[in-house]
């Protein structure tokens, strides 16, 4: 089975497909500075939609999601955006953990795996 990489950079690929499984790199919000976690999450989910579409799939095909939060007090805020985004009956396996993110302007990062 071949491996297909899209949006390849020196450090990572944004999309990696192996067979019918699509892996996305962890996504953070664009222009995150000053945005509350709920807004960052909504921005991230829009970015994920675009990447999944490029890979030939969508959020109904999610298999797994990992959410990293800089502060677990933002859990309810990010879940408002998440719950509105995930189609009914299509919730993936999911983990949400508190973690120190690469830059302080980011309050949330999301990585997903989807079927195609």
Short mmCIF file of the C-alpha atoms (twelve columns), coordinates in Angstrom:
data_MODEL
# 
_entry.id   MODEL 
# 
loop_
_atom_site.group_PDB 
_atom_site.id 
_atom_site.type_symbol 
_atom_site.label_atom_id 
_atom_site.label_alt_id 
_atom_site.label_comp_id 
_atom_site.label_asym_id 
_atom_site.label_seq_id 
_atom_site.Cartn_x 
_atom_site.Cartn_y 
_atom_site.Cartn_z 
_atom_site.pdbx_PDB_model_num 
ATOM 1   C CA . UNK A 1   0.000   0.000  0.000  1 
ATOM 2   C CA . UNK A 2   1.365   3.403  -0.904 1 
ATOM 3   C CA . UNK A 3   1.708   6.439  1.324  1 
ATOM 4   C CA . UNK A 4   0.534   9.793  -0.043 1 
ATOM 5   C CA . UNK A 5   1.679   13.065 1.546  1 
ATOM 6   C CA . UNK A 6   0.061   16.451 0.908  1 
ATOM 7   C CA . UNK A 7   1.130   19.915 1.992  1 
ATOM 8   C CA . UNK A 8   4.610   18.616 2.729  1 
ATOM 9   C CA . UNK A 9   6.997   20.817 4.685  1 
ATOM 10  C CA . UNK A 10  10.492  20.341 6.046  1 
ATOM 11  C CA . UNK A 11  9.188   19.220 9.437  1 
ATOM 12  C CA . UNK A 12  5.804   17.642 8.721  1 
ATOM 13  C CA . UNK A 13  3.082   16.906 6.224  1 
ATOM 14  C CA . UNK A 14  -0.364  18.338 6.923  1 
ATOM 15  C CA . UNK A 15  -2.075  15.276 5.397  1 
ATOM 16  C CA . UNK A 16  -0.770  11.710 5.174  1 
ATOM 17  C CA . UNK A 17  -2.899  9.004  3.578  1 
ATOM 18  C CA . UNK A 18  -2.172  5.295  3.821  1 
ATOM 19  C CA . UNK A 19  -4.730  3.153  2.045  1 
ATOM 20  C CA . UNK A 20  -8.110  4.496  3.110  1 
ATOM 21  C CA . UNK A 21  -6.861  6.091  6.340  1 
ATOM 22  C CA . UNK A 22  -6.184  9.837  6.493  1 
ATOM 23  C CA . UNK A 23  -3.972  11.322 9.201  1 
ATOM 24  C CA . UNK A 24  -3.896  15.074 9.795  1 
ATOM 25  C CA . UNK A 25  -1.119  16.926 11.568 1 
ATOM 26  C CA . UNK A 26  -2.164  18.721 14.757 1 
ATOM 27  C CA . UNK A 27  -4.036  21.879 13.789 1 
ATOM 28  C CA . UNK A 28  -3.971  25.230 15.572 1 
ATOM 29  C CA . UNK A 29  -5.971  28.384 14.914 1 
ATOM 30  C CA . UNK A 30  -4.811  30.961 12.404 1 
ATOM 31  C CA . UNK A 31  -4.433  34.420 13.959 1 
ATOM 32  C CA . UNK A 32  -4.856  32.843 17.408 1 
ATOM 33  C CA . UNK A 33  -3.434  35.728 19.436 1 
ATOM 34  C CA . UNK A 34  -6.134  37.053 21.749 1 
ATOM 35  C CA . UNK A 35  -8.799  34.585 20.586 1 
ATOM 36  C CA . UNK A 36  -10.528 32.654 23.373 1 
ATOM 37  C CA . UNK A 37  -10.330 28.860 23.238 1 
ATOM 38  C CA . UNK A 38  -13.850 28.427 21.832 1 
ATOM 39  C CA . UNK A 39  -13.051 30.701 18.873 1 
ATOM 40  C CA . UNK A 40  -9.719  28.977 18.305 1 
ATOM 41  C CA . UNK A 41  -11.535 25.632 18.289 1 
ATOM 42  C CA . UNK A 42  -14.079 26.839 15.710 1 
ATOM 43  C CA . UNK A 43  -11.214 28.096 13.521 1 
ATOM 44  C CA . UNK A 44  -9.382  24.782 13.852 1 
ATOM 45  C CA . UNK A 45  -12.471 22.771 12.911 1 
ATOM 46  C CA . UNK A 46  -12.901 24.874 9.768  1 
ATOM 47  C CA . UNK A 47  -9.267  24.176 8.879  1 
ATOM 48  C CA . UNK A 48  -9.796  20.462 9.492  1 
ATOM 49  C CA . UNK A 49  -12.840 20.506 7.198  1 
ATOM 50  C CA . UNK A 50  -10.680 21.904 4.408  1 
ATOM 51  C CA . UNK A 51  -7.877  19.389 4.895  1 
ATOM 52  C CA . UNK A 52  -10.275 16.461 5.076  1 
ATOM 53  C CA . UNK A 53  -11.926 17.644 1.839  1 
ATOM 54  C CA . UNK A 54  -8.497  17.806 0.147  1 
ATOM 55  C CA . UNK A 55  -7.939  14.207 1.216  1 
ATOM 56  C CA . UNK A 56  -11.325 13.102 -0.141 1 
ATOM 57  C CA . UNK A 57  -13.188 12.666 3.132  1 
ATOM 58  C CA . UNK A 58  -15.117 14.650 5.760  1 
ATOM 59  C CA . UNK A 59  -16.004 14.826 9.449  1 
ATOM 60  C CA . UNK A 60  -18.591 12.024 9.111  1 
ATOM 61  C CA . UNK A 61  -15.659 9.645  8.588  1 
ATOM 62  C CA . UNK A 62  -13.681 10.541 11.728 1 
ATOM 63  C CA . UNK A 63  -12.091 7.584  13.474 1 
ATOM 64  C CA . UNK A 64  -10.111 9.293  16.219 1 
ATOM 65  C CA . UNK A 65  -9.428  12.777 17.584 1 
ATOM 66  C CA . UNK A 66  -6.914  14.095 20.084 1 
ATOM 67  C CA . UNK A 67  -7.425  17.519 21.625 1 
ATOM 68  C CA . UNK A 68  -4.671  19.256 23.539 1 
ATOM 69  C CA . UNK A 69  -5.739  22.131 25.799 1 
ATOM 70  C CA . UNK A 70  -3.362  24.604 27.394 1 
ATOM 71  C CA . UNK A 71  -5.869  24.983 30.256 1 
ATOM 72  C CA . UNK A 72  -8.530  22.392 31.082 1 
ATOM 73  C CA . UNK A 73  -10.797 25.233 32.260 1 
ATOM 74  C CA . UNK A 74  -11.485 25.795 28.529 1 
ATOM 75  C CA . UNK A 75  -12.992 22.297 28.178 1 
ATOM 76  C CA . UNK A 76  -16.635 23.453 28.102 1 
ATOM 77  C CA . UNK A 77  -15.884 26.261 25.629 1 
ATOM 78  C CA . UNK A 78  -14.148 24.001 23.120 1 
ATOM 79  C CA . UNK A 79  -16.859 21.372 23.453 1 
ATOM 80  C CA . UNK A 80  -19.514 23.883 22.344 1 
ATOM 81  C CA . UNK A 81  -17.733 24.211 19.003 1 
ATOM 82  C CA . UNK A 82  -16.922 20.499 18.830 1 
ATOM 83  C CA . UNK A 83  -20.480 19.339 19.564 1 
ATOM 84  C CA . UNK A 84  -21.889 21.656 16.885 1 
ATOM 85  C CA . UNK A 85  -19.328 20.381 14.354 1 
ATOM 86  C CA . UNK A 86  -19.491 16.589 14.778 1 
ATOM 87  C CA . UNK A 87  -22.467 15.152 12.859 1 
ATOM 88  C CA . UNK A 88  -24.954 13.243 14.990 1 
ATOM 89  C CA . UNK A 89  -24.008 9.597  15.269 1 
ATOM 90  C CA . UNK A 90  -20.484 10.215 13.911 1 
ATOM 91  C CA . UNK A 91  -18.514 10.941 17.089 1 
ATOM 92  C CA . UNK A 92  -14.986 9.489  16.867 1 
ATOM 93  C CA . UNK A 93  -12.933 7.906  19.613 1 
ATOM 94  C CA . UNK A 94  -11.524 10.971 21.387 1 
ATOM 95  C CA . UNK A 95  -8.998  12.041 23.975 1 
ATOM 96  C CA . UNK A 96  -8.685  15.501 25.511 1 
ATOM 97  C CA . UNK A 97  -5.672  16.320 27.635 1 
ATOM 98  C CA . UNK A 98  -4.108  19.385 29.195 1 
ATOM 99  C CA . UNK A 99  -0.681  20.098 27.716 1 
ATOM 100 C CA . UNK A 100 1.841   22.871 27.305 1 
ATOM 101 C CA . UNK A 101 1.543   23.873 23.644 1 
ATOM 102 C CA . UNK A 102 4.410   25.053 21.434 1 
ATOM 103 C CA . UNK A 103 3.449   28.759 21.632 1 
ATOM 104 C CA . UNK A 104 1.478   30.573 24.337 1 
ATOM 105 C CA . UNK A 105 -0.863  32.192 21.808 1 
ATOM 106 C CA . UNK A 106 -2.365  28.751 21.147 1 
ATOM 107 C CA . UNK A 107 -4.868  27.478 23.694 1 
ATOM 108 C CA . UNK A 108 -5.981  24.375 21.774 1 
ATOM 109 C CA . UNK A 109 -4.605  21.971 19.154 1 
ATOM 110 C CA . UNK A 110 -6.509  19.153 17.453 1 
ATOM 111 C CA . UNK A 111 -5.303  16.105 15.544 1 
ATOM 112 C CA . UNK A 112 -7.660  13.728 13.723 1 
ATOM 113 C CA . UNK A 113 -7.605  10.447 11.863 1 
ATOM 114 C CA . UNK A 114 -10.367 9.684  9.359  1 
ATOM 115 C CA . UNK A 115 -11.414 6.979  6.928  1 
ATOM 116 C CA . UNK A 116 -11.742 7.759  3.248  1 
# 
